[in-house]
Amino acid sequence: MTSFNKTTFRFGFPIVGLIIGLMMGSVSMNAQRQLQGSIDYLKENKSSLQVNEKDLEGMRLSHVTQGGNRDFEVAYLQQTVNGIDIHNRIVNVIYDGSGKVVGHAGTLANNLDRTTVATAPGVSPVDGLKSAAMALKLGNVGDIQILEPGIGAEKKGLISKGSIAQEDILFRLVYVDQGKEGLKLAWEYVIYETGSEHWWQIRIDAITGQYLEKNDWVSNCKVDHSLTGDRGHIHGVACEEGPAYLPFLANSYNVFAIPLESPSHGPRTNETTPWTAGVASPFGWHDTNGAAGAEYTITRGNNVYASEDQDANNVPGFSPDGGATLDFDFPINFANAPSTYQSAAITNLFYWNNIVHDVLYNYGFDEASGNFQENNYGNGGAGNDYVNADALDGSGTNNANFGTPPDGSNPRMQMYVWTQTSPSRTSDLDNGVIIHEYGHGVSNRLTGGPNTTSCLGNQEQMGEGWSDYLALMLTMEPGDAGT
C-alpha cells in the first residue's frame, strides 16, 4: 500500500479537530495578554463559575495550545493560593481565530475570602510518604531519603523510591478543595508502583498526616469480549541496538494496516514508508536526532519504543530487528501460540503507535500540545517522552492500559495476553485496543493541559468515550455508513 496523508485520510472525520480542540497546540499569543484577557473574561462570568473576584486573584497561565488548523486557541488557567496550586482547579478559556473568547470549561474553588488556609506543613515529606504508602497498602517503604529538598512555595522535591516504587518519588505541596470544609494543605506524591499496574498521584494532609485522596495516571480498560488479535509469552533477549545512522530508507512493515481493526477484518500488507506526509515524523519512524538517517534498526524511534515485557519489569526486552533495509516482515501462524510470532506482533504495535501519532499530529496534537516524542525538533513542549509500548506484557491478562504522566515523562502502554481462546491471543494485533489505549494518553494530556494529567479519574469519565471514538475513526473505511 502507498503512504497516506492528511488529505487522503480525512474522509468522514470533520469532528476530530473539534474533539482535540476541546480537550489542546502551540503558544502564539503573548502570555501576559492571554492571562489578563482570560482573567477579565472569568471576572465577567464569575456568576456562572460561582466564584468571586477574590477567588480569581491567584490564577496563573499553565499552558496555551492551538487547534490543528490554527483557528482557535485554548488557555489553561490554574487556580493558586499563596503560590501553591489547588489540585484540579483549572479553567480552560477558548479563543477563536480572531482572539475572541467563545467559551470556557472547568471548575474553581470558591469563597476563598472566607477561608483561612494553612501555609506551612506540620508533617515532613518523609512522614507524609509513609502515610501515603500505608493508604495504598504498599507495605514498608524501605530505606528512603530526600534526594532533592523541597524548594519554592510548593516545596517541590524528590524522595528515593525505597521498596515501593519503580522510580524516585516526586513530592510537592498542593491545596485540596474540600468544599464547605475549605482548602487543606497537602503533600502530593507521584508513586509509580512496582508492577506498573498503578501510577499514583496521592495527597496526604500536610498538617495531620491523614490520607485525603488519590488518582491513578494508569487508565485500565477492561473489555468483556474476546479479542481477535494475538498475544503470547516468550523470554526475549534484551536488545540494545546502538545508533546505526542508516540512510533514509524505504522502510517496510508487514502489519494489519490502517484501517483494519484486527486480523478478523483483513489480511496483513507490507506498508512502505507509511508515515504521513508533512511534519509529524519528518525523519521517519526510527529517528531520534533530527537528522537524515535512522538511529535504530529495531522497533524503536522518536515516537515509540516497542518491545516485549513478559517478565513485567518495565525493562525493554526483545524487539524485532529490520536489518539494514529496515524490513520488518515476520511470519504469523494463528494455529500456534503467540510466542511463536512475537516479532510480527511487536512490529504491528510499533506501526500503530506511530500511525496514531502521525494522524493526530495533523489534527493539532503536536509537540507544544504535549504529544509523545523523544525529540521535539524545536517545536515546543518538553520532549523526552516517547511511548514505552510493552508487548506480551506479563503483569496481567485480558486487559490493556496506558499510564500518562505530564509532558516530559514517558508514558507506558501495556498490552496483555487474552486467554479466552486456545491458543491465547495478543492484544498487540487488536488495533482497536491499541488506538483506545493511546487515546487515553491524548485525552489526559489535553483535558487539563500537558502539565496536568489528573483530570480524568472516574470510571465513566469522558476519556473512555474519546478513546472509543478515536478507535472508530481510525478504523473507518470508505463506504461506512453512520447510524
N, C-alpha and C positions, 0 to 999 in steps of 0.2 A: 504494500500500500504506500501511497505517497504521503508526505507530511501534510498536516493540516495547519491552517492559520485562523486567525480570528474571524476573517470574512467568511470562510467556508464553514466555520464551526458554529456560527451564531444562530442558525435556524432554530426557531422556537424558543429562544432564551431571552426575550426582551426584559424579563423581570429580574434576571440575576444581578444586573448592575444596581438595581434598586435595593435588592436584598443586601448586597455587600455594602452599599452606601449606608443603609440603616444600621448595620452593625457597628465607617472607616476612613489612605492615600498619601500625600506629601505636603509638607508645610509650604504655604505660599504667602499667606497674609502676614503682615507684621504682627509678631506675637503680642506685644503690648496692646496694639489696637484691637486685636482679636479678643484679648482678655477683657478689656474695658467694654468693648461692644457687646460681648456676651453677658457681662455683669449688668450692663444697662438694660439689656433685654430681660434678664431674670428679675430685675427690680420692677420692671413694668408688668411682669406676670407673676409677681410674688404670691398673689392670692391663689392662683391655680396650683402653685407649688406648695402652698400652705406654709410659707416662711415669711419672716420679716427682714428688713434691711440688715439688722444685726447678724442674722444668720448667713448673710452673703459676704460679710467682711473678710472672711479668710479664704475666699475662693482662689485657687491657683490653676493656671493653664497646664494641664497634664500632657496634652498632645493635640495636634491638629492634623487631620487626614483629609484626603481629597478623593472624590469619586473617580472611577476609571476613565470617564470622558472629560474629566476636569470641569464638570459643570455644577458641582456642589462641593461644599466642604463641611466637615464636622469638627467642632471644637469640643474637647473633653475637659470639663472643669471639675476639679477635685475639691471638696469642701474640707477645710482645715480649721483647727483651733490651736492657738499657741504654737503654730508652725508644725503641728502634728496632724496627719491625715485622720479623718473619720472614715473608718472602714466602709467601703462600698457606698459612700455617699458622693455620687458622681452625677453630673448632668451633662448630656450631650446637646449642644446647640448646633442646629443645622442651617447652613447658609446656601443660597442658590448661587449661580454663576456670577451674578451682579453684586454679590456681597450682602444681599438682603436676608434677614433671618426668616426662615419659613417654618420652624418648629423646634421642639425640644423634647427630650425624654430623660427620665431619671428620677431619683429620689434624694431629698436632702433632709438633714436633721433640722428640727425647728425649735423655736423658743429658747435659743442659746443664751439670750439675755437674762433668762430666769434660772439659769443653771450654774451651779458652782462646780467646777471640774478640778480634779487633781492635776498637778503639773509635774510632780516628781514621784517616781516609783518607790514603793516600800519593800519590794521584793527584788532580789538580784536577778539578772538574766539567767544565771545557772540554776537557781532555785526555781525560777519560773519554768525552765525547761524540764526539770524533774517533775513538776506538776503536770506539764503537757504530756510527758511520757506515761505518767500514771493514767491520765484521762484517756489516752489512746491505747492503753493496755499493751505497751511496748516492752514492759519489764524494766530491769535495771539499766540505767543509761550508760553504765560503764565509766571509763576514765574520760572525763570531758574537761575542757579548759577553754577559756576565751582566747581566740586566735587574733581577733581584731576588736579592740574595745569600742564600745558604742560612742559615736560622735554625733554632733548636731542636736537639734531639738528632739529628734526622734531616736537618738542614741542607737543608730543602726550599726550593727557589728556582726561578728561571726564566731560561732562556737564549734569546737571539734565534734565530729559525728558520733563519737563514742561507739556504743554497740547497737544503736537504734536506727541508724540512717546509713544510706549509701554515700552521701555527700556531707560535707560540713554544713552546719545549720545557720542560716541567716536569722537574725533577730532584729526587731525594732519596736519602738513604741507606736501604738495607734490608739485612737479612741473608738469605742464600740457604742453605737447608738442603741440604747435600751428603752426607747420610747418614753413613757412617763417617768421612768427612773433616771432619765438623763444620760449623759455620757460617762462611760467608765474607761479610765486609763488602763491599757492592756499591753502586755508583751505579746508580740506576734512572732511566731516561729514558722519557718519553712522546713518541713521534715520529709525528705524523700525516703520513705520507709524501706527497709531491707526487704527484698522480694518484689518491689516495683508495683505492687497492687494499689498502693496509695501514695499520693504526693501531698501531704497535709499542709495546710495553712491553718494554724490553730492559735487562738487568742486566750491568754490567761490574765486574770485580773492582776494588775501590777501592784495593787495595794494589799490584797488579801491572799493572792496565790491561787484563787479558785478558778476552775475551768469556766469559760464563758461560751465559746462557740468554735466551730471549725468548718472548713470546706476542703474539698478534695480537688486538686488540679487534674486528676485522672478521671476521664469520663468512661464509665463502663456501660456497654450496651448489650444487654442480654437479649438474644434473639431466640424465639421459640420454635423456629422451623429449622430443619436440617439444611445444611448448605450443599451446593452442588460443586463447590470448589474442593481443593485437596490440601491436605496438611499432614505432616508426618514427623517422625523422630529420627535424628541421626546426630552423632557426635562429630561435628565438623572440626577441621584443623584451623586454628587461629591463623588468619591470613593478613599479614601486614605488608600489603603491596606498596612499596615505596613509590615516590614520584617517578613517573615514567616519561613525562614530557614527549608524548607522542604527537604526530601531526594531526591536524583536524580531519578525522576520517569519517567516512560514511558509516556510522555505527548502525548495527542491525540487532534487533531484539525479536525473538520468536515468542510471542505472547498472545493472550486473549485481549486483543486491542480494542481501543475505544471505537464504537460504543457498546461492545459486548459486556453484558453484566456478569457472565460466568461461563464455564465450559459448556453448560447446557444451552447456551444461546448462540453458539457458533464455534468454528474451528480456530486454532491459532493461525497467525500470519506473521511473516517476517516484516517488521517495521523498520524502515531505513531512515536515519536522521529524523525521528518523529517529533522533535521539539517544534514548538510553534515558531512561525516566522516572527522576527522582531526582537525585542529586548528582554524577554522573560529569561531565557538561558542563552545569552549571546555567544558563549563559547562552548556550547554543547553541555551534555549532562555529566561529563567526567572531569570538568574543570574545577579548580579552586583558586587559581592565582590570577585570573582575569587576563590571561594572555592566550594566544592561539596555541592549541596543543593540550591533550588530555593529561592529567596528573595521575590517573588511576586506570588500570585495566579491569578492575573488579567492579562490582555494583556499588560504587561509591562516587560521589561528586559533590557539587556545590549545594544541591537541594536535599539530598538524602544519602544515607549510608545504610544499605540493606544487607543484612546478614542473618544467619540462624542464631538462635539463642535457646537451644533445647535445655541447657542446664540452668537457665533463668538467672544468670549472674550479671546480666546487662553489660557483658563484655563481648564485643563483636566476635562471633565465631566464624564459621566458613562463609565465604562469599564467592560466587562463581566468577571465573576469570574469562573474559572475552578475548584474551590474547592481543597481539599487536594490532590486529584488524578490528578489535572491539566487536567481535561477532558472538553474540550471546544466543546460541542455538543449541538447546539441550533437549533430550528425549523425555516423553511422558508416557507412562502406561498405567491407566487408572485401575487395571486389574491388580496392580501391586501396591504395596504400602507407599504412602507419600515419601517415606525416607529414600525411596529409590529415585525420586525426581526432584530433590530439593533444589538443584541448580535452576531448573525451569521455574519452580515456584518463587524463588528469590528474585529471579530476573523479572517475573511478572510484577512482583511487589515493587521493585525498583522502578520499572516502567510507569506504573500507575501513580506512584508518588510524584514522579516528575511531570506526568501529564496534568495532574490536578494542579500542581504548582504553576505550570505554564499557562493553562487556561484561565485560572483565577487571577494571575498577574495581569492578563489583558483586560480584565474587568476591574482592576484597581487594587487588588490585594498584592501590593508591591513592597519594596524594602521599607519605605517610610511608614507603611501601614502595619508593619510588624510581621511580615511573612517569614518563611523559614529558609534561610540561606547562610552558608558559611561566609561567603564573600559578598558584600552588598554592592560591590563595584562603584562605590562612591555615591550611591543614590539615597543616602539617608538610612535611618534605622540603626539597630545595634549590631547586626551580623553575628557570626559565630554560633548560629542556631539552626543548622540543617536538621532534618528529621532522622532520628535513630529508629529505623524500621526493623523490628525484630521478627523475623520469620520463624516458624516452627517453635514458637516460644513455649517453654516448659513450665511457666508459672501458673497455668490454668488450662481449662478446656472449654469448648463450646461457647466461646465468647471472644471479644476483642476489646481493646481500649486505647485511649490516646491521652497522654499526660501533657498538659500545656503550661509551662512556666512563662513568665513575662519575656518580652523581647530581649534577645541576647543570651538566652539559655536554651539548650537543646530540648525539644520535645521528644517524646518517645511513643511510638506506635507498637503495640504488642498484638500479634496475630496468633491465635491459638489453634490447636487441633480440635476437630469436630468428630465426635466418637459415635454418632448415631448410625453410621454405616460401617460395613466391614468390606474392605479395609477402611480406615478412617480417611477423612478429607481434611484439606488445609484451607483456611480462610485466605491464604496468600493468593489463591486463584479466584476468590469471590470478590470481584471488582466492586460490587455494590457495597460490601462491608468496608473495603479499603477506603472508598470515597467517603462513606459515612464517618469513619473514624477521623480521617483528615479534616472533614468538615467541622468536627469539634474543635480542632486546633484553630481553624479560621474564626469561628464564632467567638471563641474565648479570647482571641487576640483583638477582636474588633468591638465587642459589645461595650467594654469599659475603657477601650484604648489599649495599645500594645503593652503598656506597663501594668495593667490591672486585669488579671485573668481569673478573677474570683466571682464574677457577676452571675454566672450560670451554674447554680449549685443544686437545685432541687431535682427530683426525679423526672418530672414532666416539663422541664424548662424548655424555652424556645430553641435551644441548640439542637434538640432532638429533631424537631421539625425542619430546621435549616439543613441539618445533615441529610435527612431523608430527601429533601428537595434537591440538594446537590447530586446525590446518587441518581435520582431520576433524571436530572438534567443531563448528566454526563453519559447516561446510557440510553438516551432517546435516539431514535432512528428516523430518517425521513419517512413520512407517511404515518407516523404515530399520531393517533387522534386523542385530543384531550377529552376528559369526562366531566 
